[in-house]
Amino acid sequence: MLDFDEAEHRYFDGGVELPSVTTITRFCSVDSRTAAGANPFYRDRGTLVHALCADYDYTGELSTGTGVDGYLQAYADFVRDYRPQWHWIEHMVGSARQGFAGTIDRMGTIDGRGCILDIKTSSKVNKLALAAQLTGYADLTKAVDAALWGLQLCKNGTYKVIPVEFDYEVWTSCWILHQKGQMK
């Protein structure tokens, strides 16, 4: 049974703490020591956008007046344009056997093909980090043939779909670096 400590953003399986996919892939960032949630404003904005996009997926209604209206409109436009069929929305996955966990933003089908999608609200998207992150999720779920997409939502109400390739080499490199850091 996977448990999540929201305040500490930590995953546990049977009492064993599991690193998150985003913690493992921090090595793809410019400064890996501060990459995960360095600025609380941006982290909190992203958390709010993720929650309100999930609400939209479940209700079909946009929450307005939240300070993130442009991001939400961008998401609604993406859903209108691509018509995804989500099987998982903000779904936690993890395994003590595999040794890591995470929360997949969206997993489902688009145009009849399996897809794992990660929502981004930053002004720039690091494609290497995105590929490593989505590869980690694909590895964890055994969905290695799924399309891997980033969805960059912008403040001005526009969006950009960022397809990336499954990159097991980068994912594995991040995993090895993470494990070596844990040995100290």
C-alpha positions in Angstrom: 0.0 0.0 0.0 1.5 3.3 -1.1 1.3 6.2 1.4 2.1 9.8 0.8 3.0 12.4 3.3 1.8 15.6 1.6 3.4 18.0 4.0 6.9 16.5 3.5 6.2 15.3 -0.1 7.5 11.8 0.8 6.3 8.4 -0.4 6.2 5.2 1.7 5.4 1.6 0.7 4.9 -0.7 3.8 6.8 1.8 5.9 9.8 2.0 3.5 10.5 5.5 2.2 10.7 5.6 -1.6 12.3 8.5 -3.5 10.1 10.3 -5.9 10.7 10.2 -9.7 11.3 14.0 -9.6 13.8 13.6 -6.8 15.7 11.0 -8.8 15.7 13.1 -12.0 16.9 16.3 -10.3 20.3 15.5 -11.8 19.0 16.7 -15.1 18.5 20.2 -13.8 21.1 23.0 -14.0 21.5 23.0 -10.2 20.5 19.6 -8.8 20.7 20.8 -5.2 17.9 23.3 -5.6 15.9 22.0 -8.6 13.0 20.4 -6.7 10.8 23.2 -5.4 13.4 25.9 -5.0 10.9 28.8 -5.1 7.8 28.2 -3.0 5.8 30.7 -5.1 6.3 28.7 -8.3 5.9 25.3 -6.5 2.6 26.5 -4.9 1.3 27.9 -8.2 2.1 24.6 -9.9 0.3 22.6 -7.2 -2.8 24.9 -7.5 -2.8 24.6 -11.3 -2.5 20.8 -11.0 -5.4 20.6 -8.5 -7.7 22.9 -10.5 -6.9 21.0 -13.8 -7.9 17.8 -12.0 -11.1 19.4 -10.9 -11.8 20.4 -14.5 -11.2 16.8 -15.6 -13.7 15.6 -13.1 -16.4 18.3 -13.4 -15.9 19.9 -16.8 -16.0 23.3 -15.1 -13.2 25.8 -14.9 -12.5 27.5 -11.5 -12.0 31.2 -12.1 -10.7 34.0 -10.0 -7.9 31.9 -8.6 -5.0 33.9 -10.0 -4.2 31.1 -12.4 -7.0 31.5 -14.9 -4.7 31.6 -18.0 -3.1 28.3 -17.1 -6.6 26.7 -16.6 -7.9 28.1 -19.9 -4.8 26.6 -21.6 -5.6 23.3 -20.1 -9.3 23.4 -21.1 -8.1 24.3 -24.7 -5.8 21.3 -24.7 -8.6 19.0 -23.6 -10.9 20.5 -26.3 -8.3 20.1 -29.0 -6.9 16.6 -28.1 -9.9 15.0 -26.4 -7.9 12.8 -24.1 -9.5 9.8 -22.3 -7.7 9.8 -19.0 -7.5 6.5 -17.0 -5.4 8.2 -14.2 -5.5 11.7 -13.0 -2.9 12.8 -10.4 -2.4 9.1 -9.6 0.2 7.9 -7.2 2.3 4.8 -8.2 5.2 3.2 -6.5 6.9 0.0 -5.6 9.3 -1.0 -2.8 10.6 -3.7 -5.2 11.4 -1.1 -7.9 12.5 1.4 -5.2 10.8 4.6 -6.2 7.4 6.3 -6.5 5.7 9.3 -7.9 2.5 10.9 -9.0 1.6 10.7 -12.6 -0.3 13.8 -13.7 -2.2 12.1 -16.5 -2.2 8.6 -18.1 -4.7 7.5 -20.7 -5.2 7.6 -24.4 -5.1 10.3 -27.1 -6.0 9.4 -30.6 -6.1 5.7 -29.6 -2.6 5.6 -28.3 -1.5 5.3 -24.7 0.0 8.4 -23.3 1.7 9.6 -20.1 1.5 13.3 -19.7 3.1 15.7 -17.3 1.8 19.2 -16.7 4.3 22.0 -16.5 3.6 25.6 -15.5 7.2 26.9 -15.8 8.2 29.4 -18.5 10.9 27.0 -19.8 10.7 23.2 -19.9 13.9 21.1 -19.6 13.3 18.4 -22.2 16.0 16.2 -20.8 14.5 16.3 -17.3 11.0 15.8 -18.7 12.2 12.7 -20.7 13.8 11.2 -17.7 10.8 11.9 -15.5 8.3 10.4 -18.0 10.6 7.4 -18.6 10.6 6.8 -14.9 6.8 6.8 -14.8 6.7 4.5 -17.9 9.2 2.2 -16.3 7.2 2.1 -13.0 3.9 1.4 -14.8 5.4 -0.9 -17.5 3.9 1.4 -20.1 7.1 1.6 -22.1 5.3 1.9 -25.4 3.2 4.9 -24.4 3.6 8.3 -25.9 5.4 10.6 -23.5 4.2 14.2 -23.5 4.9 17.3 -21.5 2.1 19.9 -21.5 3.3 23.4 -20.9 0.5 25.6 -19.7 1.2 29.4 -20.0 -0.1 32.3 -18.0 -1.4 33.9 -21.2 -3.8 31.0 -21.8 -1.7 29.2 -24.4 -0.3 25.7 -24.3 2.5 23.7 -25.9 2.6 19.9 -26.3 6.2 18.7 -25.8 6.6 15.1 -27.0 9.7 13.3 -25.7 11.2 9.9 -26.4 11.6 7.1 -23.9 15.2 7.6 -22.6 16.2 4.7 -20.4 19.8 5.7 -20.5 19.2 9.2 -18.9 16.6 7.7 -16.4 19.1 5.0 -15.3 21.9 7.5 -15.0 19.8 9.6 -12.7 18.8 6.6 -10.7 22.5 5.6 -10.3 23.5 9.1 -9.2 20.7 9.2 -6.7 21.7 5.8 -5.2 25.3 6.9 -5.0 24.2 10.1 -3.1 22.3 7.9 -0.6 25.4 5.9 0.2 27.2 8.8 1.8 
